[in-house]
Amino acid sequence: MAAQNLILNKLFTQAVFQNLLNGNNNVTYTQVARRYVTDSEAKNNGELISEVYNFMSTSYRNEYFYQNTLLNKLLLGKHSINTTTALTQIPIGKSKADFILINGKAVVYEIKTELDSFERLDTQLRDYYKAFNHVCVVTSASNFTKISAILQDTPVGIYVLTKKNAISKRLRKEPAEDNSQLNHLAIFKVLHKGEYEQILKKFFGRLPVTSQVFYYDECFSWFVKIPVEQAYSMSIQELKKRNKIEADFFQSVPYELKSLIYFSNSAKKEFEALNRFLNQKFGG
């Protein structure tokens, strides 16, 4: 059954929705509409997306579904879009962090859906702890016993997405702080140029003066002189400045699309294009 639903992994992507918002027909979207929505021609795009997402909530909770739930429940439910920043698909070592939430602290959330295996989990956790000091695995209730055994006596937290698509308060282990693996190089590689320059200016009062070809390496050689926990703290302050979004416009985005739109860095005109698209009849 899961294999039949693989097309749903292609639907909630930046490429598909950018295509749709530009007024183009999209093959993936059309195929999903015809396969998962009854009487799709009579419905507008907002209704269609809601129906597809509802199917996913009961029958195919993929990575996007988990990520969107985390964003809605934690960033928008527990915290505030004005004081908290979320990041996604951040490369760390040989891994990519699924979801990072930065408020007073930063927490990496590694998503392991009921469709995933735990095969690479150990490698992923090792990578994450080189750049962040709080890590949490998010999984299904059916995986809780297994993941609890794997993560016993570790600082890694566990959150469970219940069958009702809430984050369980009962099946839960909060992540504990662990700075022992923090690594200057891993932290530095997460940062954009403007971010590590800000850190160096704050700490040293100036930036390196060297030729462009040696500039990155010289900046890193300065960065490693900052005590690692201080370098980490300063890095989190810079990362928190990313993904600033128009809160007023974002409120109007449907629940099903919150994560997709949040990470698209949409401007006002794109919110307007989204609103027009959602109200249009499905044209497939």
BALOBA-1460 file (C-alpha; in Angstrom, 3 decimals):
// residues 284
<rec num="1" residu="m" x="0.000" y="0.000" z="0.000"/>
<rec num="2" residu="a" x="2.816" y="2.427" z="0.917"/>
<rec num="3" residu="a" x="4.427" y="2.008" z="-2.515"/>
<rec num="4" residu="q" x="1.171" y="3.042" z="-4.217"/>
<rec num="5" residu="n" x="1.273" y="6.320" z="-2.287"/>
<rec num="6" residu="l" x="4.851" y="7.327" z="-3.166"/>
<rec num="7" residu="i" x="3.559" y="10.047" z="-5.486"/>
<rec num="8" residu="l" x="2.406" y="11.917" z="-2.365"/>
<rec num="9" residu="n" x="6.078" y="12.463" z="-1.447"/>
<rec num="10" residu="k" x="6.420" y="14.530" z="-4.623"/>
<rec num="11" residu="l" x="3.346" y="16.688" z="-4.044"/>
<rec num="12" residu="f" x="4.219" y="18.898" z="-1.073"/>
<rec num="13" residu="t" x="7.473" y="20.248" z="-2.551"/>
<rec num="14" residu="q" x="8.690" y="23.738" z="-3.437"/>
<rec num="15" residu="a" x="9.088" y="22.774" z="-7.101"/>
<rec num="16" residu="v" x="5.489" y="21.575" z="-7.532"/>
<rec num="17" residu="f" x="3.887" y="24.511" z="-5.742"/>
<rec num="18" residu="q" x="6.081" y="27.112" z="-7.416"/>
<rec num="19" residu="n" x="4.986" y="25.599" z="-10.695"/>
<rec num="20" residu="l" x="1.316" y="25.803" z="-9.693"/>
<rec num="21" residu="l" x="1.549" y="29.355" z="-8.364"/>
<rec num="22" residu="n" x="3.099" y="30.414" z="-11.662"/>
<rec num="23" residu="g" x="-0.142" y="29.295" z="-13.319"/>
<rec num="24" residu="n" x="1.225" y="26.115" z="-14.883"/>
<rec num="25" residu="n" x="-0.370" y="22.695" z="-14.983"/>
<rec num="26" residu="n" x="1.594" y="20.169" z="-12.969"/>
<rec num="27" residu="v" x="1.563" y="16.443" z="-13.766"/>
<rec num="28" residu="t" x="2.122" y="15.331" z="-10.167"/>
<rec num="29" residu="y" x="-0.664" y="17.552" z="-8.840"/>
<rec num="30" residu="t" x="-3.091" y="16.396" z="-11.542"/>
<rec num="31" residu="q" x="-2.329" y="12.718" z="-10.913"/>
<rec num="32" residu="v" x="-2.774" y="13.114" z="-7.143"/>
<rec num="33" residu="a" x="-6.056" y="15.008" z="-7.590"/>
<rec num="34" residu="r" x="-7.530" y="12.362" z="-9.835"/>
<rec num="35" residu="r" x="-6.346" y="9.459" z="-7.699"/>
<rec num="36" residu="y" x="-7.186" y="10.709" z="-4.192"/>
<rec num="37" residu="v" x="-10.055" y="13.174" z="-4.563"/>
<rec num="38" residu="t" x="-13.629" y="12.256" z="-5.438"/>
<rec num="39" residu="d" x="-15.280" y="14.544" z="-7.960"/>
<rec num="40" residu="s" x="-12.098" y="16.648" z="-8.165"/>
<rec num="41" residu="e" x="-13.344" y="18.726" z="-11.124"/>
<rec num="42" residu="a" x="-16.106" y="20.229" z="-8.957"/>
<rec num="43" residu="k" x="-13.744" y="21.380" z="-6.205"/>
<rec num="44" residu="n" x="-11.348" y="24.261" z="-5.793"/>
<rec num="45" residu="n" x="-7.651" y="23.693" z="-5.143"/>
<rec num="46" residu="g" x="-7.933" y="24.482" z="-1.440"/>
<rec num="47" residu="e" x="-10.564" y="21.767" z="-0.962"/>
<rec num="48" residu="l" x="-8.555" y="19.335" z="-3.034"/>
<rec num="49" residu="i" x="-5.363" y="19.835" z="-0.993"/>
<rec num="50" residu="s" x="-7.339" y="19.490" z="2.229"/>
<rec num="51" residu="e" x="-8.790" y="16.154" z="1.068"/>
<rec num="52" residu="v" x="-5.397" y="14.790" z="0.058"/>
<rec num="53" residu="y" x="-3.862" y="15.881" z="3.370"/>
<rec num="54" residu="n" x="-6.734" y="14.259" z="5.255"/>
<rec num="55" residu="f" x="-5.995" y="10.980" z="3.459"/>
<rec num="56" residu="m" x="-2.328" y="11.300" z="4.482"/>
<rec num="57" residu="s" x="-3.318" y="11.896" z="8.113"/>
<rec num="58" residu="t" x="-4.872" y="8.433" z="8.332"/>
<rec num="59" residu="s" x="-3.084" y="6.373" z="5.704"/>
<rec num="60" residu="y" x="0.290" y="7.851" z="4.700"/>
<rec num="61" residu="r" x="2.002" y="10.029" z="7.305"/>
<rec num="62" residu="n" x="5.200" y="10.802" z="5.406"/>
<rec num="63" residu="e" x="8.069" y="13.132" z="6.308"/>
<rec num="64" residu="y" x="6.239" y="16.229" z="5.072"/>
<rec num="65" residu="f" x="3.229" y="15.348" z="7.222"/>
<rec num="66" residu="y" x="5.440" y="15.004" z="10.329"/>
<rec num="67" residu="q" x="7.361" y="18.198" z="9.580"/>
<rec num="68" residu="n" x="4.176" y="20.171" z="8.976"/>
<rec num="69" residu="t" x="2.714" y="18.847" z="12.235"/>
<rec num="70" residu="l" x="5.853" y="19.882" z="14.152"/>
<rec num="71" residu="l" x="5.720" y="23.363" z="12.647"/>
<rec num="72" residu="n" x="2.022" y="23.788" z="13.466"/>
<rec num="73" residu="k" x="2.166" y="22.266" z="16.966"/>
<rec num="74" residu="l" x="5.534" y="23.625" z="18.156"/>
<rec num="75" residu="l" x="6.399" y="26.792" z="16.223"/>
<rec num="76" residu="l" x="2.835" y="28.092" z="15.867"/>
<rec num="77" residu="g" x="1.166" y="26.327" z="18.795"/>
<rec num="78" residu="k" x="3.704" y="26.380" z="21.603"/>
<rec num="79" residu="h" x="5.979" y="29.242" z="20.558"/>
<rec num="80" residu="s" x="5.557" y="32.283" z="18.303"/>
<rec num="81" residu="i" x="6.574" y="32.995" z="14.744"/>
<rec num="82" residu="n" x="7.994" y="36.328" z="15.972"/>
<rec num="83" residu="t" x="10.317" y="34.846" z="18.612"/>
<rec num="84" residu="t" x="11.142" y="31.401" z="17.225"/>
<rec num="85" residu="t" x="12.791" y="30.297" z="13.988"/>
<rec num="86" residu="a" x="12.503" y="26.949" z="12.213"/>
<rec num="87" residu="l" x="15.068" y="25.582" z="9.738"/>
<rec num="88" residu="t" x="14.920" y="22.513" z="7.515"/>
<rec num="89" residu="q" x="17.277" y="20.287" z="5.505"/>
<rec num="90" residu="i" x="20.434" y="21.735" z="7.076"/>
<rec num="91" residu="p" x="23.524" y="19.698" z="6.015"/>
<rec num="92" residu="i" x="25.598" y="18.508" z="9.000"/>
<rec num="93" residu="g" x="28.394" y="16.067" z="8.223"/>
<rec num="94" residu="k" x="26.942" y="13.317" z="6.044"/>
<rec num="95" residu="s" x="23.403" y="13.997" z="7.299"/>
<rec num="96" residu="k" x="20.670" y="16.596" z="6.793"/>
<rec num="97" residu="a" x="18.691" y="17.829" z="9.781"/>
<rec num="98" residu="d" x="14.960" y="17.418" z="9.044"/>
<rec num="99" residu="f" x="13.718" y="20.199" z="11.317"/>
<rec num="100" residu="i" x="15.447" y="22.595" z="13.708"/>
<rec num="101" residu="l" x="13.592" y="24.868" z="16.100"/>
<rec num="102" residu="i" x="15.469" y="27.830" z="17.593"/>
<rec num="103" residu="n" x="14.038" y="29.778" z="20.501"/>
<rec num="104" residu="g" x="16.097" y="30.243" z="23.677"/>
<rec num="105" residu="k" x="17.876" y="27.041" z="22.606"/>
<rec num="106" residu="a" x="18.107" y="25.080" z="19.364"/>
<rec num="107" residu="v" x="16.654" y="21.576" z="19.033"/>
<rec num="108" residu="v" x="17.242" y="19.271" z="16.051"/>
<rec num="109" residu="y" x="14.230" y="17.040" z="15.358"/>
<rec num="110" residu="e" x="15.067" y="13.883" z="13.404"/>
<rec num="111" residu="i" x="11.881" y="12.516" z="11.847"/>
<rec num="112" residu="k" x="11.431" y="8.750" z="11.701"/>
<rec num="113" residu="t" x="7.958" y="8.078" z="10.359"/>
<rec num="114" residu="e" x="6.224" y="4.714" z="10.420"/>
<rec num="115" residu="l" x="7.481" y="4.435" z="6.824"/>
<rec num="116" residu="d" x="11.172" y="4.795" z="7.811"/>
<rec num="117" residu="s" x="13.816" y="2.475" z="9.209"/>
<rec num="118" residu="f" x="16.305" y="3.327" z="11.984"/>
<rec num="119" residu="e" x="19.215" y="2.150" z="9.852"/>
<rec num="120" residu="r" x="21.089" y="5.479" z="9.658"/>
<rec num="121" residu="l" x="19.928" y="6.894" z="12.987"/>
<rec num="122" residu="d" x="23.198" y="6.381" z="14.870"/>
<rec num="123" residu="t" x="25.213" y="8.195" z="12.174"/>
<rec num="124" residu="q" x="22.661" y="11.014" z="11.995"/>
<rec num="125" residu="l" x="22.667" y="11.588" z="15.763"/>
<rec num="126" residu="r" x="26.484" y="11.647" z="15.855"/>
<rec num="127" residu="d" x="26.502" y="14.259" z="13.107"/>
<rec num="128" residu="y" x="23.853" y="16.451" z="14.751"/>
<rec num="129" residu="y" x="25.655" y="16.578" z="18.106"/>
<rec num="130" residu="k" x="28.713" y="18.053" z="16.378"/>
<rec num="131" residu="a" x="26.716" y="21.188" z="15.514"/>
<rec num="132" residu="f" x="23.811" y="21.307" z="18.028"/>
<rec num="133" residu="n" x="23.457" y="20.423" z="21.708"/>
<rec num="134" residu="h" x="19.801" y="19.298" z="21.832"/>
<rec num="135" residu="v" x="18.522" y="16.470" z="19.603"/>
<rec num="136" residu="c" x="15.133" y="14.756" z="19.534"/>
<rec num="137" residu="v" x="13.738" y="11.864" z="17.472"/>
<rec num="138" residu="v" x="10.105" y="12.226" z="16.375"/>
<rec num="139" residu="t" x="8.331" y="8.988" z="15.548"/>
<rec num="140" residu="s" x="5.053" y="7.055" z="15.720"/>
<rec num="141" residu="a" x="3.544" y="5.363" z="18.773"/>
<rec num="142" residu="s" x="4.233" y="1.976" z="17.175"/>
<rec num="143" residu="n" x="7.971" y="2.761" z="17.240"/>
<rec num="144" residu="f" x="8.113" y="4.123" z="20.790"/>
<rec num="145" residu="t" x="9.197" y="0.931" z="22.585"/>
<rec num="146" residu="k" x="11.881" y="0.192" z="20.006"/>
<rec num="147" residu="i" x="13.279" y="3.733" z="19.910"/>
<rec num="148" residu="s" x="13.193" y="3.996" z="23.727"/>
<rec num="149" residu="a" x="15.426" y="0.934" z="23.956"/>
<rec num="150" residu="i" x="17.833" y="2.301" z="21.334"/>
<rec num="151" residu="l" x="18.068" y="5.733" z="22.995"/>
<rec num="152" residu="q" x="18.102" y="4.572" z="26.606"/>
<rec num="153" residu="d" x="20.832" y="6.290" z="28.651"/>
<rec num="154" residu="t" x="21.430" y="8.915" z="25.953"/>
<rec num="155" residu="p" x="20.621" y="12.650" z="25.984"/>
<rec num="156" residu="v" x="18.469" y="12.224" z="22.854"/>
<rec num="157" residu="g" x="14.808" y="13.135" z="23.333"/>
<rec num="158" residu="i" x="11.797" y="11.264" z="21.931"/>
<rec num="159" residu="y" x="8.528" y="12.804" z="20.734"/>
<rec num="160" residu="v" x="5.637" y="10.679" z="19.484"/>
<rec num="161" residu="l" x="3.028" y="11.647" z="16.929"/>
<rec num="162" residu="t" x="-0.179" y="9.967" z="18.087"/>
<rec num="163" residu="k" x="-2.842" y="8.427" z="15.844"/>
<rec num="164" residu="k" x="-4.839" y="11.607" z="16.420"/>
<rec num="165" residu="n" x="-1.877" y="13.587" z="15.038"/>
<rec num="166" residu="a" x="-1.000" y="15.290" z="18.312"/>
<rec num="167" residu="i" x="2.387" y="15.248" z="20.025"/>
<rec num="168" residu="s" x="1.971" y="12.859" z="22.936"/>
<rec num="169" residu="k" x="2.444" y="14.199" z="26.459"/>
<rec num="170" residu="r" x="2.619" y="10.676" z="27.888"/>
<rec num="171" residu="l" x="4.988" y="8.961" z="25.436"/>
<rec num="172" residu="r" x="7.756" y="11.501" z="25.683"/>
<rec num="173" residu="k" x="11.362" y="11.967" z="26.707"/>
<rec num="174" residu="e" x="12.698" y="15.531" z="26.691"/>
<rec num="175" residu="p" x="16.150" y="16.062" z="25.119"/>
<rec num="176" residu="a" x="18.975" y="16.854" z="27.531"/>
<rec num="177" residu="e" x="21.761" y="19.313" z="26.762"/>
<rec num="178" residu="d" x="25.003" y="17.716" z="25.564"/>
<rec num="179" residu="n" x="27.903" y="19.982" z="24.615"/>
<rec num="180" residu="s" x="30.547" y="17.248" z="24.687"/>
<rec num="181" residu="q" x="30.541" y="16.625" z="20.925"/>
<rec num="182" residu="l" x="30.311" y="20.226" z="19.683"/>
<rec num="183" residu="n" x="32.817" y="20.796" z="16.914"/>
<rec num="184" residu="h" x="33.998" y="24.141" z="15.502"/>
<rec num="185" residu="l" x="34.101" y="22.911" z="11.900"/>
<rec num="186" residu="a" x="30.606" y="21.374" z="11.958"/>
<rec num="187" residu="i" x="29.141" y="24.565" z="13.468"/>
<rec num="188" residu="f" x="31.016" y="26.794" z="11.022"/>
<rec num="189" residu="k" x="29.759" y="24.837" z="8.003"/>
<rec num="190" residu="v" x="26.135" y="25.435" z="9.054"/>
<rec num="191" residu="l" x="26.681" y="29.208" z="8.926"/>
<rec num="192" residu="h" x="26.291" y="31.523" z="5.929"/>
<rec num="193" residu="k" x="29.072" y="33.990" z="5.184"/>
<rec num="194" residu="g" x="27.238" y="36.961" z="6.694"/>
<rec num="195" residu="e" x="26.557" y="34.958" z="9.855"/>
<rec num="196" residu="y" x="30.121" y="33.910" z="10.598"/>
<rec num="197" residu="e" x="31.322" y="37.420" z="9.742"/>
<rec num="198" residu="q" x="28.935" y="38.860" z="12.352"/>
<rec num="199" residu="i" x="30.291" y="36.420" z="14.953"/>
<rec num="200" residu="l" x="33.911" y="37.319" z="14.187"/>
<rec num="201" residu="k" x="33.140" y="41.051" z="14.312"/>
<rec num="202" residu="k" x="31.411" y="40.640" z="17.681"/>
<rec num="203" residu="f" x="34.208" y="38.573" z="19.186"/>
<rec num="204" residu="f" x="37.328" y="40.145" z="17.641"/>
<rec num="205" residu="g" x="35.990" y="43.574" z="16.700"/>
<rec num="206" residu="r" x="37.141" y="43.142" z="13.097"/>
<rec num="207" residu="l" x="37.355" y="40.732" z="10.166"/>
<rec num="208" residu="p" x="40.413" y="39.051" z="8.632"/>
<rec num="209" residu="v" x="42.204" y="40.959" z="5.898"/>
<rec num="210" residu="t" x="43.437" y="38.537" z="3.262"/>
<rec num="211" residu="s" x="42.966" y="37.681" z="-0.406"/>
<rec num="212" residu="q" x="39.555" y="36.321" z="-1.407"/>
<rec num="213" residu="v" x="40.937" y="32.865" z="-2.147"/>
<rec num="214" residu="f" x="42.133" y="32.440" z="1.472"/>
<rec num="215" residu="y" x="39.304" y="34.365" z="3.139"/>
<rec num="216" residu="y" x="37.066" y="31.398" z="4.113"/>
<rec num="217" residu="d" x="39.963" y="29.439" z="5.638"/>
<rec num="218" residu="e" x="41.199" y="32.514" z="7.481"/>
<rec num="219" residu="c" x="37.729" y="33.179" z="8.915"/>
<rec num="220" residu="f" x="37.587" y="29.587" z="10.126"/>
<rec num="221" residu="s" x="41.047" y="29.832" z="11.717"/>
<rec num="222" residu="w" x="39.728" y="32.795" z="13.719"/>
<rec num="223" residu="f" x="36.466" y="31.020" z="14.534"/>
<rec num="224" residu="v" x="38.284" y="28.095" z="16.192"/>
<rec num="225" residu="k" x="39.918" y="30.525" z="18.618"/>
<rec num="226" residu="i" x="36.504" y="31.233" z="20.152"/>
<rec num="227" residu="p" x="35.700" y="28.744" z="22.974"/>
<rec num="228" residu="v" x="33.411" y="26.161" z="21.379"/>
<rec num="229" residu="e" x="30.388" y="26.677" z="23.660"/>
<rec num="230" residu="q" x="30.609" y="30.446" z="23.133"/>
<rec num="231" residu="a" x="30.994" y="29.954" z="19.372"/>
<rec num="232" residu="y" x="27.916" y="27.719" z="19.481"/>
<rec num="233" residu="s" x="25.858" y="30.241" z="21.452"/>
<rec num="234" residu="m" x="26.810" y="33.071" z="19.087"/>
<rec num="235" residu="s" x="25.989" y="30.857" z="16.082"/>
<rec num="236" residu="i" x="22.508" y="30.095" z="17.441"/>
<rec num="237" residu="q" x="21.868" y="33.834" z="17.796"/>
<rec num="238" residu="e" x="22.732" y="34.310" z="14.127"/>
<rec num="239" residu="l" x="20.747" y="31.290" z="12.887"/>
<rec num="240" residu="k" x="17.708" y="32.573" z="14.742"/>
<rec num="241" residu="k" x="17.652" y="35.590" z="12.406"/>
<rec num="242" residu="r" x="16.905" y="33.386" z="9.380"/>
<rec num="243" residu="n" x="13.457" y="32.724" z="7.879"/>
<rec num="244" residu="k" x="11.773" y="35.948" z="8.834"/>
<rec num="245" residu="i" x="8.261" y="35.717" z="7.453"/>
<rec num="246" residu="e" x="5.332" y="38.123" z="7.175"/>
<rec num="247" residu="a" x="3.229" y="36.998" z="10.137"/>
<rec num="248" residu="d" x="0.044" y="38.720" z="8.936"/>
<rec num="249" residu="f" x="0.097" y="36.983" z="5.550"/>
<rec num="250" residu="f" x="1.254" y="33.660" z="7.011"/>
<rec num="251" residu="q" x="-1.828" y="33.458" z="9.233"/>
<rec num="252" residu="s" x="-3.992" y="33.045" z="6.133"/>
<rec num="253" residu="v" x="-2.033" y="30.007" z="4.871"/>
<rec num="254" residu="p" x="-4.012" y="26.757" z="5.332"/>
<rec num="255" residu="y" x="-2.794" y="24.330" z="8.011"/>
<rec num="256" residu="e" x="-1.853" y="21.761" z="5.351"/>
<rec num="257" residu="l" x="0.610" y="24.127" z="3.648"/>
<rec num="258" residu="k" x="2.157" y="25.942" z="6.623"/>
<rec num="259" residu="s" x="5.504" y="24.119" z="6.482"/>
<rec num="260" residu="l" x="5.810" y="24.342" z="2.708"/>
<rec num="261" residu="i" x="5.125" y="28.077" z="2.659"/>
<rec num="262" residu="y" x="7.197" y="28.857" z="5.774"/>
<rec num="263" residu="f" x="10.326" y="27.379" z="4.194"/>
<rec num="264" residu="s" x="9.712" y="28.989" z="0.789"/>
<rec num="265" residu="n" x="10.700" y="32.506" z="1.956"/>
<rec num="266" residu="s" x="7.584" y="33.819" z="0.224"/>
<rec num="267" residu="a" x="7.091" y="37.485" z="-0.490"/>
<rec num="268" residu="k" x="3.734" y="39.301" z="-0.292"/>
<rec num="269" residu="k" x="2.957" y="38.732" z="-3.993"/>
<rec num="270" residu="e" x="3.458" y="34.960" z="-3.548"/>
<rec num="271" residu="f" x="0.973" y="34.890" z="-0.663"/>
<rec num="272" residu="e" x="-1.471" y="36.636" z="-2.963"/>
<rec num="273" residu="a" x="-0.760" y="34.107" z="-5.742"/>
<rec num="274" residu="l" x="-1.321" y="31.261" z="-3.269"/>
<rec num="275" residu="n" x="-4.660" y="32.711" z="-2.211"/>
<rec num="276" residu="r" x="-5.778" y="32.986" z="-5.831"/>
<rec num="277" residu="f" x="-4.675" y="29.417" z="-6.565"/>
<rec num="278" residu="l" x="-6.495" y="27.960" z="-3.540"/>
<rec num="279" residu="n" x="-9.753" y="29.609" z="-4.588"/>
<rec num="280" residu="q" x="-9.553" y="28.492" z="-8.211"/>
<rec num="281" residu="k" x="-11.412" y="25.437" z="-9.452"/>
<rec num="282" residu="f" x="-9.183" y="22.443" z="-10.117"/>
<rec num="283" residu="g" x="-8.298" y="22.635" z="-13.789"/>
<rec num="284" residu="g" x="-6.963" y="19.093" z="-14.318"/>
